[in-house]
Amino acid sequence: MKTDLVVAGYIISNGKILLIHHKKLDMWLPVGGHIDENETPDAALLREIKEEVGIDAEILNQSRMPLEGSAKQNLAIPFHVNVHSVGDHDHCCFYYACKALNPEKLSMNARELKGFMWVGKDELDNSKIPGDVRNQCKKIFFYSLNI
């Protein structure tokens, strides 16, 4: 089975998490997509966020390791990684928590998305939200109480 490397970002603003309704998969998911050749996961995530919802974000949980030796750049540390099926192939996904920098500029890419919603902790039992997404949102809310 083919496995693609992908990223997903749970974007937080005003105590809520942004979920998008993915057109092709017909599911409520975090913003994300494929990592292009010669692209880091961080760069891919920031690009996907801009392409899909038109906002800028800060990826949280940045590495604080000093850049020494041959190290060029530290990357953010995902809060979760899994392999999941998307039908005809699998995705190895790196999940990140992000902070929206300009949520007022949110705009939907209608070619890829059917809609979007901001969900609060008390709205996670919505039957539209898949179980794995719900569990990941709960983890974000647990660790990101001050955002």
N, C-alpha and C positions, 0 to 999 in steps of 0.2 A: 504494500500500500504506500502510495506517495505521501510524504509528509512535508508540508510547507512551514516555514518559520513565520510567526505572526506576533503582533503586539496588541494589547488592549489597555485602555486607560479609563479608570473610574474617576470622572471629573467631579470635583466637589466645589459647591458654591452655596453660601448661606445655609449650611447644614443639610443640603440635599445633594444627591448624586444624579448626574445626567445619564439617561439611557436613551438609546436610539432604536427605532424600529427598522431593522435591516430589511431592505426590499427583497433581495435574492433569497435569504434564509427565512424570511417572514417570522422573525423573532425579535424580542426586546433584548438588547445587548449593550455592553459598553462600547464606546467609540474605539475603532482599531482597524487593522488591516495587515497586509503582507509587508515583510521587510524586504526591500529591494536589494539587488546585488550591490555590494560595496557600501551599504548603508548600515549604520549602527541601530540597535533597537531604539535608543533614545531619539535619534533623528527620525526614524520611521514613525514613532508614536506622535511626535510633534507635527510631522507632515500630515499624518492621517487626521489628527484632530482639526487642523486648519482646513483640510480638504472636505471633511465631512460636516463640520459644524461651524466653521469660520471663526473660531476663537483661538486665542493664545493660551497656553497652559504652562504651568511649572510642574515638572515631574518631581514628586516627593521621594524621600528615602535615597538621597544622593550619597554616594560613597565619599567618605572623608579620608580615604587612603592618600598619603602624600604621593605626588607624581615624581618618581625617581627612576633612575635606570633608563630602560627603554620605554617606559609607560608614557603614552601620549595623552590619554584622556581617561578619566574615571566615568563610569556609567552608573545610572541609577540601579538600585537593587529591586527586582520585582518582589511583590508581596506573595505571589503565587505563580506557579508554572504547571501547566498540564498539557496532555495530548487529548484531543477530542475529535470526533468525526464531524465532517461537514458534508456527508453523503459519499461522493466519489473519491474523496481523499481525506487525510487527517491534517490537523493543525497542531503544531507545538506552539503553545501560546504563552507569552510572558506578560503577566498582568501587573499594572502599576496603579498607584494612587496619584492623582494629579489635582492641582488647585487651579481653578479657572482664573485667569488674569483679567479678562474683559468679557464676562458673561452677558453683558448687555448687547454685545455684537453677535450673539448666537444666530446663525442662519442655517437652514437645512439644505443639504445637497440633495435635491429631489431625484437625481439620477440613481442614487444609492440608497436613499432613506425614504420610508413612508411617514415618519414622524419622529418626535422626541418627547421626553417627559423628564421633569425633575422629580425624583422620589425621595421622600423622607423616610426615616427609620420606621415610622408607624405605617408606612404604605407598602412595605415589602411583601406583605401577604397577598398582594394582587395576583390573581391567577394568570395574568398575562406574562408575568416575570418567571422565566425558567428557574428551576431549583438551584442549579449551579450558580447562576447570576445572583439569585437571592442570597445564597450563602456567602458569596464574595462581597456583596454589598454590606452584609452584616459585619464581616471582618473589617471592612473599611470604616464603618461607623464606630466599631469598637476601638480601633487604633487612631482614628482621626477626629477625636471629639472637639478639638479646638480650631477646626477649620470652618 
